[in-house]
Amino acid sequence: MFNELTELSKKPELFSVYTAEQLWTKPHLAKQMLAAHLSQETPMASRPLAAVERVVAWLDNTFGLSGKSICDLGCGPGLYTEKYALHGATVHGLDFSTNSIQYARQSAVDKQLDITYQVANYLSVPLPVKQDLITLIYCDLCALSPTQRQQLYKQIRQSLRPEGRFVFDVFSLKALDGFTEHHSYGRNYMHGFWSDNPYYTFHNAFYYRSDHASLDHFTVVEADQSWDVYNWMQYFSHDTIRRELEENGFDVVDMVNGFDSDERSESSFGVIAKLKA
């Protein structure tokens, strides 16, 4: 037991394991994540609908969504895609959660919205071409490793029109203020979030200071199995995200603070990028 506890408490190499797809596709977790998307009580998976409305209003004021072709990456249950469609855009949403896409498709039917949804990993399938706008909202870029981000940028370069824009947000270095490594353990941890069977969870939070990254590592132990979830998070300054984009074929058009809020945000910022001429 001592050796097992020592092993699961080890700090892994940065971005050495990736389990995001499991978080969104494992049946019980998929239901939990969909509920978190739709909840107005927690920002765990999505911002509240009032904040989503502000994001879309900002996008519409900035780009004019009517008549635009828009691809929303990691679209979840369609919180943004539906609003794009209501503004007159032609919309394509991708997400690797079958559960979320099923919900989004039914919601679009109920609201008589013509939206194309696709169950897919946007890192590995061809994206729709000739897009005016590609969005990746709620700091999803931060959950990707540098190698995965390079693949994403390649995908987007192939999808955007020459005059198109890539709009996303990232966590700032300020969001790391006060972060401390910690370790916790509990029965049915997070109020049954991880399984509908009895379970125990070991939670190890690690800080990769020189790389401006963090990891939440969850080991879930059930009666008949144990499994792990690794939630990586990368944090950026204006300079680091600008440099990364320039190295991958983009120019930064603008950076904005708090485009999803009535107030200036210090923990995240939005980025508008275009293809290099």
GILIN-V511148 format. One record per pair of residues at least 24 apart in sequence whose C-alpha atoms are under 8 Angstrom apart, sorted by the first residue. I is the first residue (numbers start at 1). GAP is how many residues later the second one is. D is the distance in whole Angstrom. If there is no record, write none. Layout:
I&GAP&D / I&GAP&D
This chain:
8&211&7 / 9&195&7 / 11&195&7 / 14&194&7 / 15&130&6 / 15&217&7 / 17&213&7 / 18&212&6 / 18&213&8 / 19&209&8 / 19&210&6 / 19&211&6 / 19&212&8 / 20&209&7 / 20&210&7 / 20&211&7 / 21&75&7 / 21&76&8 / 22&207&8 / 23&206&7 / 24&72&7 / 24&73&5 / 25&71&7 / 25&72&5 / 25&73&7 / 25&74&8 / 28&166&7 / 28&167&6 / 28&168&7 / 29&164&7 / 29&165&6 / 29&166&7 / 30&67&7 / 30&69&6 / 30&70&8 / 31&68&7 / 32&161&7 / 34&42&8 / 34&43&7 / 34&65&7 / 34&66&6 / 37&39&8 / 37&40&7 / 38&39&8 / 46&92&7 / 47&91&7 / 49&30&8 / 51&209&5 / 51&210&6 / 52&27&7 / 52&28&7 / 52&208&7 / 53&30&8 / 54&205&7 / 54&206&5 / 54&207&7 / 55&204&6 / 55&205&5 / 55&206&8 / 56&24&7 / 56&27&7 / 56&28&7 / 58&201&7 / 58&202&8 / 60&27&8 / 65&24&6 / 68&63&8 / 68&64&6 / 68&65&7 / 69&61&8 / 69&62&5 / 69&63&5 / 69&64&6 / 70&61&6 / 70&62&6 / 70&63&5 / 70&64&6 / 70&65&8 / 71&57&7 / 71&60&7 / 71&62&6 / 71&63&5 / 71&64&6 / 72&62&6 / 72&63&5 / 72&64&6 / 73&49&7 / 73&61&7 / 73&62&6 / 73&63&5 / 73&64&8 / 74&48&8 / 74&62&7 / 74&66&8 / 76&24&5 / 76&25&6 / 76&28&7 / 77&24&6 / 77&25&8 / 77&26&6 / 77&27&4 / 78&26&5 / 81&34&8 / 82&26&7 / 82&31&7 / 82&33&8 / 85&28&7 / 85&29&7 / 85&30&7 / 86&27&8 / 90&24&8 / 90&25&7 / 91&24&5 / 91&25&6 / 92&24&5 / 92&25&6 / 92&26&8 / 92&36&8 / 93&24&5 / 93&25&6 / 94&24&5 / 94&25&6 / 94&26&6 / 94&27&7 / 94&28&7 / 95&24&5 / 95&25&5 / 95&26&6 / 95&27&7 / 96&24&5 / 96&25&5 / 96&26&8 / 122&30&7 / 122&33&8 / 123&25&7 / 123&28&6 / 123&29&6 / 123&32&7 / 126&29&7 / 127&28&7 / 127&29&8 / 127&31&8 / 127&32&6 / 128&31&6 / 129&29&7 / 129&30&4 / 129&31&6 / 129&32&8 / 130&29&6 / 130&30&5 / 130&31&5 / 131&28&6 / 131&29&5 / 131&30&5 / 131&33&7 / 132&28&6 / 132&29&6 / 132&31&7 / 132&32&4 / 132&33&6 / 133&27&7 / 133&31&6 / 133&32&5 / 133&33&6 / 133&34&7 / 134&26&7 / 134&31&6 / 134&32&5 / 134&33&6 / 135&31&6 / 135&32&5 / 135&33&6 / 136&31&6 / 136&32&5 / 136&33&7 / 137&30&8 / 137&31&5 / 137&32&6 / 138&30&8 / 138&31&6 / 138&32&7 / 139&29&7 / 139&30&5 / 139&31&4 / 139&32&6 / 139&129&8 / 140&29&8 / 140&30&7 / 141&27&8 / 141&28&8 / 141&29&7 / 142&28&6 / 142&29&7 / 142&90&8 / 142&91&5 / 142&92&5 / 142&93&7 / 143&88&7 / 143&89&5 / 143&90&5 / 143&91&6 / 144&88&7 / 144&89&7 / 144&90&8 / 145&87&8 / 145&89&8 / 150&98&7 / 153&95&6 / 153&96&8 / 154&94&8 / 157&92&8 / 157&118&7 / 160&115&8 / 162&113&6 / 162&115&8 / 163&111&7 / 163&112&7 / 164&110&6 / 164&111&7 / 165&107&7 / 165&108&6 / 165&109&5 / 165&110&8 / 166&105&8 / 166&106&6 / 166&107&5 / 166&108&6 / 167&103&7 / 167&104&6 / 167&105&5 / 167&106&6 / 168&102&6 / 168&103&5 / 168&104&7 / 169&99&7 / 169&100&5 / 169&101&4 / 169&102&6 / 170&65&7 / 170&66&7 / 170&98&5 / 170&99&6 / 170&100&7 / 170&101&8 / 171&63&7 / 171&64&5 / 171&65&6 / 171&96&6 / 171&97&4 / 171&98&7 / 172&63&5 / 172&64&5 / 172&65&6 / 172&94&7 / 172&95&5 / 172&96&5 / 172&97&7 / 173&39&7 / 173&62&5 / 173&63&6 / 173&64&6 / 173&94&7 / 174&92&6 / 174&93&5 / 174&94&8 / 175&60&8 / 175&91&7 / 175&92&5 / 175&93&7 / 176&36&8 / 176&59&8 / 179&28&8 / 180&25&8 / 180&26&8 / 180&27&7 / 181&24&5 / 181&25&5 / 181&26&6 / 182&24&7 / 194&26&7 / 197&25&7 / 198&24&6 / 198&25&8 / 199&24&7 / 212&24&7 / 245&28&8 / 249&26&6 / 249&27&6 / 250&24&5 / 250&25&5 / 250&26&5 / 251&24&6 / 251&25&6
